[in-house]
Amino acid sequence: LPDSFPSAPAEPLPEFLLEPEDAFIVKNRPVQLRCRASPATQIYFKCNGEWVNQNDHITRESLDQITGLVVREVDISVSRTQVEELFGLEDYWCQCVAWSSAGTTKSNRAYVRIAYLRKNFEQEPLGREVRLEQEVLLQCRPPEGMPAAEVDWLKNEDVIDPSQDSNFLITIDHDLIIKQARLSDTANYTCVARNVVAKRRSSTATLIVYVSGGWSSWTEWSECNARCGRGWQRRTRSCTNPAPLNGGAFCEGPPVQRVTCTTLCPVDGGWTEWAKWSACGTECTHWRSRECQAPPPINGGKHCSGSMMESKNCTEGLCARNKKISIEHASHPLAPGMGVAVYTGLVVALLLSVIMVLCVGVLAYRRRCRHLHGDITDSSSALTAAFHPGNYKPPRQDNPHPLHPSAPPDLTATAGAFRGPLFSLQQGVNDSPHKIPMTTSPLLDPLPSLKIKVYNSSTLSSLELPADMCISDGEILSLKSVGTVGRDREYPSHTLSREPGLSTSATLGNLGGRLTIPNTGVSLLVPPGTIPQGKFYEMYLIINKWDKTTLPSEGSQTVLSPVVSCGPSGMLLNRPVVLTLPHCAQLDTPTPDWTLTLKTQTHQGAWEEVLTVGEETLSSPCYLQLEEECCHVLMEQLGTYGLVGQSCPPQPACKRLQLALFAPRAPCLSLDYSLRIYCIHDTPHALKEVLDLERSLGGVLLEDPKPLLFKDSYHNLRLSIHDIPHSHWRSKLLAKYQEIPFYHIWSGSQRPLHCTFSLERGSLAVSQLTCKICVRQVEGEGQIFQLLTDIQETLPPHSPLPSGGSCLPSSQVGPYAFRLPDSIRHKICASLDAPSARGCDWRLLARSLGFDRYLNYFATKPSPTGVLLDLWEACHQGDADLVSLATALEEMGKSEVLVVMTTDGDC
């Protein structure tokens, strides 16, 4: 025999084949908990930390045919009394403990709760009467229960399935939304709540969809009922377009209209008396005539019957020819020979007229050619004319292009005002219907004209501009294209030019990020999860220049924000992105003076309305959060967007403008000196554009820009200069003031409008300049620049930083772009997404953060809290600390979320 026998293999730890599951006690029926483990020598239940009596266990033992191990199964029963006797915050729980020779194993905890469902609904739907195609919201808050009740909606006792009828939508809060009420939606609606205990029905809400009547078109006017004299005629309409239904209002107004009419009575013609006989003619006859004028036939009356003329022999038969000629009314009074003579004379007169017109045209053409080839004053630059004065006259040459084609024309002119319309110079040949007169003020004297030659590669043209006018830099810079034919340029242009300072881009993926154009206030927030997992897109954000795109305004609308393109367009987004746009609408008034509309540009260049603030419906694809100086747009489609506004009667709306005063950089070596004042939108982008422009022209900002409220009152902006020391300085203005027309400012064309004041000092020794410049809207508010400067002293460049901050990088990718850590975000969403019976959920968070203008937009999203947090991130990108969010959560009583924020976040 061997010295030793092999020992039995070691028994493994017990492994649970079945673990106890959570259960609910319905009424007084106890619940059974069961578990199974192998291998197990013993197995018992422990409830709330205490062992269950061995006698309360029902144990079964078997042998696994495959492994040969012992399998033990045990059941216990938990009654309602046992659960109710438990005191404390934690629910009643039980778990299994199994033993083997290797040790013990514990199962998961199974919680036992008493199921219930209260009888009374916290909120029941209410019946309503709504008009056709109106959005309808029926609210339902089910009774409190354990487990939480599931909710169904019944329409005439049939269950509503939103997947079958897309006009219905059931929100996460169990509300029923009918997107557009139809006649077939007139029905009884009931909210049904159910769980394992019972089913509860709310009171029935009756919804009636009514149709108010509308008039059909008027019929044609009937004929006048009087054949002669005064009568009447009528027309009718019926209330059938549509006919009123379900108690809808009947059409207002009369169904019949009558007007008086007068039918002129016909008058038959009558002959006058015969005239005297004429002298005896060569043919031995004389004539006499009469006319059909006693009375003349009118209003369809009959003409006289008989002959107009008669003749007879006047020699009592002595002549061989004697006949009586009766000329009827229908015969022609002229002989054939007389007609030929008349037509010949007309042809000769016409030929003489044509010859005279040709002669006058040739003389005018020759005079014009001599005028065009004469010497015309020209200078070096248009925009720098006021800062670098001095004209020169180039010698006449036979060359038709005496100037370099790329050299801009010179518009050196003193500032002033003029009479008569002057049209915007940047428009092409095809833009004539959109010309806008600069001013038509009859109070100002006309000024001498300044002739400017404009050259290009295809044609030579000459323009005449009144001197001392207010004109935009964009208009001056585009003078070179005035002479070109309109077909040479695309309009509108869809080319997105990514110019420095006006665009940014970054490659973004599933982690999201933020695109920001520094110093403009424009940004795009791409939340995490917006881009599908594994996808990466080169995303861009561009501010379109005013000369690169058409404007979204129509009629009396005004552009309030820069036109911004974000893309790539057409990309699929899993959740909304947030586009931030600065605007210049004045909103701090007691009454809403603005009707604000978000517009988008189609691929064909046309502008379409996306939404009007305050009129959102479930079909609106965006949500717009409005703040005093900017707006944030939640959207799921990238493209080109702009904000426009219109005055909302009875109060006129106001735009916020900025006035910026520039002067030439010192030292000044000329006797001429100019001051330039820009009138721009009060947005960071507009101020940045002017600062960049003046920096390239050698201008210096003299002081911080001044604010000005510009009212929708059709009054122009008037600029004037005062208190000039006349002993040393002289103003070259011929008028007392200058004006920028109202529409040029109100239209919001995004071009930097300015006026120039040209001064002249007595000698080069004069260096001190003191004066006042007053800018105000006629019958409106104004600002005064108190100027005291030394034109020989070199001033440091004064460049105020626009709101929007240059400290923000142009792009941030991944978690670094967001202030709220992802872990905290998930815990806040998990706590607030589920509807709460007390209303302490995402709806209360929206009200606390001020995002509750249209809650149905968030209710349709899978995670309403997540969209609210994305909007909060966009609204606080410059000061994104967590204090405001923590304060809102504290007011809601969400202490457990606050603990997470203080431990995991940076509050």
Secondary structure, DSSP 8 states (H G I E B T S, - for coil): --S-----------EEEE----EEE-TT--EEEEEEEES-SEEEEEETTEE--GGG-EEEEEE-TTT--EEEEEEEEE-HHHHHT--SSS-EEEEEEEEETTEEEE---EEEEE-EE-SS-SB----EEEETT--EEE--B---EES--EEEEEETTEE--TTT-TTEEE-TTS-EEESS--GGG-EEEEEEEE-SS-EEE---EEEEEEB-------------S-SSEEEEEEEE--S-TT--BTT-----S-SEEEEEEEE---B--------------TTSEEEEE--S-SS--BTT-----SEEEEEEESSTT-SS-----EEETTS-SS-HHHHHHHHHHHHHHHHHHHHHHHHHHHHHHHHHHHHHTS---B-S-STTTTTS---B-----S-S--S-TTS-----------SS----TT--GGGGGG---S---TTS----EEEEEEE-SS-EEEEEEESS--EEHHHHHGGGGTTS-GGGS-SS-------TTSEEEEEE-TT-EEEEETTTTEEEEE-TTSS-TT--EEEEEEE--GGGS-----TT-EE-S--EEEE-TT---SS-EEEEEE--B---SSS--EEEEEEEE-TTS-EEEEEETT---TT-S-EEEE-SSEEEEEESS-SEEEEEEEE-TTS--EEEEEEEEEEE-S---SSEEEEEEEEEESSHHHHHHHHHHHHHHTEEE-S--EEEEEESSS--EEEEEE---TTTEEE--SSS-EEE-HHHHHTT--S-EEEEEEEEESSTT--EEEEEEEEEETTS-EEEEEEEEETTS---------TT-TTS-SEEEGGGG-SS-HHHHHHHHHHHSS--TTS-SHHHHHHHHT--S-HHHHHTSS-HHHHHHHHHHHHTSSS--SHHHHHHHHHHT-HHHHHHHHHHS--
